[in-house]
Amino acid sequence: MSKGAKEFVEKLNADKEFAAQFWAQKTDKEKEAFVNAAGFSFSEEDAKAAFAATPLNADKMQPLSHDQLETVAGGTCDQCSNGWRW
């Protein structure tokens, strides 16, 4: 992973306005132009590696509660009147 890609992801985490501007870009070409205009240069592979290695806003993430985890993992069917578990 390139230094530029890592720094870009770190800036996305640190600067909400910058992140909003980046995510507002609709197409990959628009995103690439935005990245280049911001002074960053890296390959698509480096970007993927940087995003994988540095989760966005990881410091703000909260663990799922037991109930949330059960729902994500199949858990119970809230719409089933007999309380079936999947």
Rosetta constraint file for C-alpha pairs under 8 A:
AtomPair CA 1 CA 5 HARMONIC 6.86 0.50
AtomPair CA 1 CA 6 HARMONIC 7.23 0.50
AtomPair CA 1 CA 45 HARMONIC 7.69 0.50
AtomPair CA 1 CA 46 HARMONIC 4.62 0.50
AtomPair CA 1 CA 47 HARMONIC 7.47 0.50
AtomPair CA 1 CA 49 HARMONIC 5.78 0.50
AtomPair CA 1 CA 50 HARMONIC 6.23 0.50
AtomPair CA 2 CA 6 HARMONIC 6.52 0.50
AtomPair CA 2 CA 42 HARMONIC 6.59 0.50
AtomPair CA 2 CA 46 HARMONIC 5.79 0.50
AtomPair CA 2 CA 50 HARMONIC 7.96 0.50
AtomPair CA 3 CA 7 HARMONIC 6.12 0.50
AtomPair CA 4 CA 8 HARMONIC 6.05 0.50
AtomPair CA 4 CA 40 HARMONIC 5.79 0.50
AtomPair CA 4 CA 41 HARMONIC 6.06 0.50
AtomPair CA 4 CA 42 HARMONIC 6.09 0.50
AtomPair CA 5 CA 9 HARMONIC 6.36 0.50
AtomPair CA 5 CA 40 HARMONIC 7.40 0.50
AtomPair CA 5 CA 41 HARMONIC 7.32 0.50
AtomPair CA 5 CA 42 HARMONIC 5.76 0.50
AtomPair CA 5 CA 46 HARMONIC 5.99 0.50
AtomPair CA 5 CA 47 HARMONIC 5.36 0.50
AtomPair CA 5 CA 50 HARMONIC 5.79 0.50
AtomPair CA 6 CA 10 HARMONIC 6.21 0.50
AtomPair CA 6 CA 47 HARMONIC 7.75 0.50
AtomPair CA 6 CA 50 HARMONIC 5.17 0.50
AtomPair CA 6 CA 51 HARMONIC 7.90 0.50
AtomPair CA 6 CA 54 HARMONIC 7.61 0.50
AtomPair CA 7 CA 11 HARMONIC 6.14 0.50
AtomPair CA 8 CA 12 HARMONIC 6.30 0.50
AtomPair CA 8 CA 40 HARMONIC 6.88 0.50
AtomPair CA 9 CA 13 HARMONIC 6.36 0.50
AtomPair CA 9 CA 50 HARMONIC 6.65 0.50
AtomPair CA 9 CA 51 HARMONIC 6.54 0.50
AtomPair CA 9 CA 54 HARMONIC 6.98 0.50
AtomPair CA 9 CA 56 HARMONIC 7.30 0.50
AtomPair CA 10 CA 14 HARMONIC 6.20 0.50
AtomPair CA 10 CA 54 HARMONIC 7.59 0.50
AtomPair CA 11 CA 15 HARMONIC 5.67 0.50
AtomPair CA 11 CA 18 HARMONIC 7.53 0.50
AtomPair CA 11 CA 19 HARMONIC 7.75 0.50
AtomPair CA 12 CA 16 HARMONIC 6.80 0.50
AtomPair CA 12 CA 18 HARMONIC 6.38 0.50
AtomPair CA 12 CA 19 HARMONIC 4.79 0.50
AtomPair CA 12 CA 56 HARMONIC 7.40 0.50
AtomPair CA 13 CA 19 HARMONIC 7.37 0.50
AtomPair CA 13 CA 56 HARMONIC 5.72 0.50
AtomPair CA 13 CA 57 HARMONIC 5.38 0.50
AtomPair CA 15 CA 19 HARMONIC 6.21 0.50
AtomPair CA 16 CA 20 HARMONIC 6.06 0.50
AtomPair CA 17 CA 21 HARMONIC 6.21 0.50
AtomPair CA 18 CA 22 HARMONIC 6.20 0.50
AtomPair CA 19 CA 23 HARMONIC 6.11 0.50
AtomPair CA 20 CA 24 HARMONIC 6.02 0.50
AtomPair CA 21 CA 25 HARMONIC 6.95 0.50
AtomPair CA 22 CA 31 HARMONIC 6.41 0.50
AtomPair CA 22 CA 34 HARMONIC 6.72 0.50
AtomPair CA 22 CA 35 HARMONIC 7.77 0.50
AtomPair CA 23 CA 31 HARMONIC 7.79 0.50
AtomPair CA 25 CA 30 HARMONIC 5.51 0.50
AtomPair CA 25 CA 31 HARMONIC 5.44 0.50
AtomPair CA 25 CA 34 HARMONIC 7.81 0.50
AtomPair CA 26 CA 30 HARMONIC 6.47 0.50
AtomPair CA 26 CA 31 HARMONIC 7.31 0.50
AtomPair CA 27 CA 31 HARMONIC 6.27 0.50
AtomPair CA 28 CA 32 HARMONIC 6.06 0.50
AtomPair CA 29 CA 33 HARMONIC 6.13 0.50
AtomPair CA 30 CA 34 HARMONIC 6.14 0.50
AtomPair CA 31 CA 35 HARMONIC 6.16 0.50
AtomPair CA 32 CA 36 HARMONIC 6.17 0.50
AtomPair CA 33 CA 37 HARMONIC 6.01 0.50
AtomPair CA 34 CA 38 HARMONIC 6.16 0.50
AtomPair CA 35 CA 39 HARMONIC 6.64 0.50
AtomPair CA 35 CA 40 HARMONIC 5.55 0.50
AtomPair CA 35 CA 41 HARMONIC 7.17 0.50
AtomPair CA 36 CA 40 HARMONIC 5.17 0.50
AtomPair CA 36 CA 41 HARMONIC 5.98 0.50
AtomPair CA 42 CA 46 HARMONIC 6.10 0.50
AtomPair CA 42 CA 47 HARMONIC 6.80 0.50
AtomPair CA 43 CA 47 HARMONIC 6.29 0.50
AtomPair CA 44 CA 48 HARMONIC 6.25 0.50
AtomPair CA 45 CA 49 HARMONIC 6.25 0.50
AtomPair CA 46 CA 50 HARMONIC 6.06 0.50
AtomPair CA 47 CA 51 HARMONIC 6.14 0.50
AtomPair CA 48 CA 52 HARMONIC 6.12 0.50
AtomPair CA 49 CA 53 HARMONIC 6.03 0.50
AtomPair CA 50 CA 54 HARMONIC 5.85 0.50
AtomPair CA 51 CA 55 HARMONIC 5.89 0.50
AtomPair CA 51 CA 56 HARMONIC 7.29 0.50
AtomPair CA 54 CA 58 HARMONIC 7.66 0.50
AtomPair CA 57 CA 61 HARMONIC 6.72 0.50
AtomPair CA 64 CA 68 HARMONIC 5.72 0.50
AtomPair CA 64 CA 69 HARMONIC 5.80 0.50
AtomPair CA 65 CA 69 HARMONIC 6.07 0.50
AtomPair CA 66 CA 70 HARMONIC 6.18 0.50
AtomPair CA 67 CA 71 HARMONIC 6.38 0.50
AtomPair CA 68 CA 72 HARMONIC 6.28 0.50
AtomPair CA 69 CA 73 HARMONIC 6.00 0.50
AtomPair CA 69 CA 75 HARMONIC 7.75 0.50
AtomPair CA 70 CA 74 HARMONIC 6.02 0.50
AtomPair CA 70 CA 75 HARMONIC 4.15 0.50
AtomPair CA 70 CA 76 HARMONIC 7.07 0.50
AtomPair CA 71 CA 75 HARMONIC 4.63 0.50
AtomPair CA 71 CA 76 HARMONIC 6.42 0.50
AtomPair CA 74 CA 85 HARMONIC 7.62 0.50
AtomPair CA 74 CA 86 HARMONIC 5.46 0.50
AtomPair CA 75 CA 85 HARMONIC 5.79 0.50
AtomPair CA 75 CA 86 HARMONIC 5.76 0.50
AtomPair CA 76 CA 83 HARMONIC 6.56 0.50
AtomPair CA 76 CA 84 HARMONIC 6.11 0.50
AtomPair CA 76 CA 85 HARMONIC 4.49 0.50
AtomPair CA 76 CA 86 HARMONIC 6.12 0.50
AtomPair CA 77 CA 83 HARMONIC 6.29 0.50
AtomPair CA 77 CA 84 HARMONIC 6.03 0.50
AtomPair CA 77 CA 85 HARMONIC 6.32 0.50
AtomPair CA 77 CA 86 HARMONIC 7.27 0.50
AtomPair CA 78 CA 83 HARMONIC 7.17 0.50
AtomPair CA 80 CA 84 HARMONIC 6.45 0.50
